Amino acid sequence: MKITFLGHACLLIETEGKHIVVDPFISGNDLASHIDLSKIKADYILITHAHQDHVLDVETIAKITGATIVSNYEIVTYYGQKGFSGHPMNHGGSWNFDFGKVTFTNAVHSSSFPDGTYGGQPGGFIIEAKAANIYIAGDTSLTMDMQLIPIQTQLDLAVLPIGDNFTMGIESAIYASDFVQCDRILGYHYDTFGFIKIDHIEAKKKFLDVDKELILLPIGESITL
């Protein structure tokens, strides 16, 4: 499994010959100006919630690639009315896709489209593939529900928001890693704008001090699991 960080909370996951884009926000992110939106491959687009900084490029990518949109019922319905194909889910539900099993998890946040349309309840995703099991938390606070995840799934990587203000910060993300019983963390949702800028050195040290690894990928770079 190859995971490429495309800035903010956007990931490109390649596994089992499939390309999965998560929360595409590229064209509106100055830090990701070197990413060519038109060249992104996608079989699926996973959306955690409807805020603009997670859905801005959904329609562009879906039009180019014909990708299937996977999210909550309200988000999939919203894009379905625009002619896009989708697979609706809701909290606690799982589905076996051709790249692996996906479970839609709880998240504590808000969710509405830029036009004001209700975006349903926010969530996250657990992806269980042959190569690895990963948890993508989405935009969320620290929540006790995270402790339920390792009861069913042993994770190889947890993708957690660390920018604070709108989501968890560093300290809460460390607790979250305890809750999900995963000591390898890919940080996201940081640095894009002023409210969520972090000190990279300090953040990595705080994780290292408790024997955990915080990975902060430059935009466009990847890790392989």
Secondary structure, 3 states (H helix, E strand, C coil): CEEEECCCCCEEEEECCEEEEECCCCCCCHHHCCCCHHHCCCCEEECCCCCHHHHCCHHHHHHHHCCEEEEEHHHHHHHHCCCCCEEEECCCCEEEECCEEEEEEECCCCCECCCCCECCCCEEEEEECCCCEEEECCCCCCCHHHHHHHHHCCCCEEEEECCCCCCCCHHHHHHHHHHCCCCEEEEECCCCCHHHCCCHHHHHHHHHCCCCEEECCCCCCEEEC
